[in-house]
């Protein structure tokens, strides 16, 4: 039951997008999101969609896995759509019934909102699917490093992220073991009301937390033994380096953003 | 031969919590480890084995007495990094020592902390992984490896720092027999081929028997010290402090109790069989 947690799911590959520097991809995601929010018209959305589909095709990520990743989003999408349809005031009334009014503007707005969320999530998937978690943390650390000047613990944050990612599978395995042990002693996780089932989780969480703290303590000792003393004077085995491709990607991003802004300016 | 680690009049007590008295572990312990040697430290639970190991690289500091590592005083704060890069530590649970989620990134963790240049780290990581026989797993995720493989990754992470000495605190306690053999073979190879000083803390007599020297700790003091043959032939002493001798010695000991004339220093199964054969024939 715990095996299907998808977090930072990475599809190793060798495409143009896979080989981009993680920093490029992070910046590009921000540019893409900004462009998405600037876009207001059918034409600009079409341009964004073409760009996104192009990126997916280049990355060779199977469309199936992107659709699968969308499943948890369905509720949010429906909620957004319903809210926008009923709450938007407009002039062209299509349906009026009791206190419910559906207008043309509301439907169009709901449609755009849903498309916007879908494209936003797909864009983020493209980043996590094509970048290994470690490259992602490295990229973030490098991008945020100017913030060290204002005393933001950038290295510590990326170290924490890295360790958290490293221990997710270990702790999932541990949870499975504890659950089996509790089941062997008659614990019941599957039946009963929602409250009963939540209550049944307490005897799992407590040993899990105790063990996580013990692990943390041992890991800290082991890290000290390996001369860890914070980010100062630390080097990296794999240095991040921009290639020509990264500049091409940046150029594409700038062109996209400028194009969308110009389109928006002319109200298209 | 030069001394790698020397413990002089070590006194240590774990501090008590909220006015309760602390637990005294060592009163006056003296021990030296020669450079390039392979020393096994044995002892029953709570005899201070792990506490002693933690003194070897400044995780714990003596309450009294001194611990020197390659001539450096472990109580000297300025030498901390230098001491730790010279004495690497491997612990019992491999899962709790691995920092990164890619094998080679984890091995690189130590050298990265030392501020070594990137191409040199790459070289050291590849070398270390080859020495423990895990080079082909360099791009794997550690949680998908077996216990023995993970422990070898942990050892590679230590040797990538190029230490003079490795302290292993029950590295095989959580492993299956295959994993134990893999780890022991790696440790023996490092000691013989690279001349790295090895201090192995263990519960397994057969592992201790492979060392050059065995030190038995009991209640914070050295109860026996010598070659494996010398130490393990003192079967009564071992029994008194709650340890067992290797199986071959135990067998010879039992047979001696029943009147056979067998030597007590046969650690190898073949040697033991030869001795038995000779005795039965006579």
Interface residues (C-beta under 8 A of the other chain):
Chain A: X132 X133 X134 X162 X163 X165 X166 X169 X170 X173 X215 X218 X219 X221 X222 X223 X224 X225 X226 X227 X228 X229 X233 X234 X235 X236 X237 X238 X239
Chain B: X57 X59 X81 X84 X85 X88 X89 X91 X93 X95 X96 X97 X98 X99 X100 X101 X102 X104 X105 X108 X109 X110 X111 X112 X113 X114 X115 X116 X117 X118 X121 X122 X125 X141 X142 X143 X154 X157 X158 X161
